[in-house]
Amino acid sequence: MHTNLPYSTPAPSRAVTIAKAALLFGLAAYFAYTIVSGSLTNYINARFAWLSYVAAILFAIGGAAALLALRGGPRTSAFGHSRTSLSMLLMLATPLVLGTLIPSRPLGVDAINGSIRVGAASYGAAEIALVSKSPLDRDILDWSRAFASEPSPSAFNGQQAKVLGFVYTEPDYPPNTFMVARFTVSCCVADASALGLPAYDASAGVLEDGTWVEVAGEFQAGDFLGQQTPVLHVAQITPVEAPAHPYLYP
């Protein structure tokens, strides 16, 4: 007569548990560093920053729990379970290694690769907020929404604007024309997209792609790559430092 014993999963070895605790504490420290250093917004929309606080706390709790598990006595191992444990350690180690080795910096001109929008999707609440904004206070996203909501490009003729962004050009752009560009981020950099305003400067010197500039001027309807759109005719262009928070948030 055989007695059916409940199936038990072999516990991870002591070395695996220590490694797991170290990686969890490492991830907690990494999230804490990105929060304290201010580099967190290089990765996610600022309004979701609270998730990183939660992640740091949960990783720290997980590391502490792993250390407490070591007090449960000697550990045994089994081949199948060991292989699963190693997979888990690799999963924890990968983001920590990548985050540590790859410098934290915001997306820039190299991330565009020809994929840049002139117009933006319009949102009801955003349009209401846009009405109360002075034209000189509007950013690239605000103007793009305004263009999307107005079918006639000439409706913006003569309107003054002052925008901040980085220079972006393509070989097929008209002479003395460039984009003043920014990245928009809805949730995180995985959904980032480049957005730009065509700008024309008759006296333009050589502006290197990626240079952050503040551009002031007025809009005139014009042809840009076969499309009628408001083009910012530059009155003044000033190189500036990249802003602390370079993304725009829809």
Secondary structure, 3 states (H helix, E strand, C coil): CCCCCCCCCCCCCHHHHHHHHHHHHHHHHHHHHHHHHCHHHHCECHHHCHHHHHHHHHHHHHHHHHHHHHHHCCCCCCHHHHHHHHHHHHHHHHHHHHHHHCCCCCCCHHHCCCCEECCCCCCHHHHHHHHCCCHHHCCHHHHHHHHHHCCCHHHHCCCEEEEEEEEECCCCCCCCEEEEEEEECCCEHHHCEEEEEEEECCCCCCCCCCCEEEEEEEEEEEEECCEEEEEEEEEEEEECCCCCCCCECC
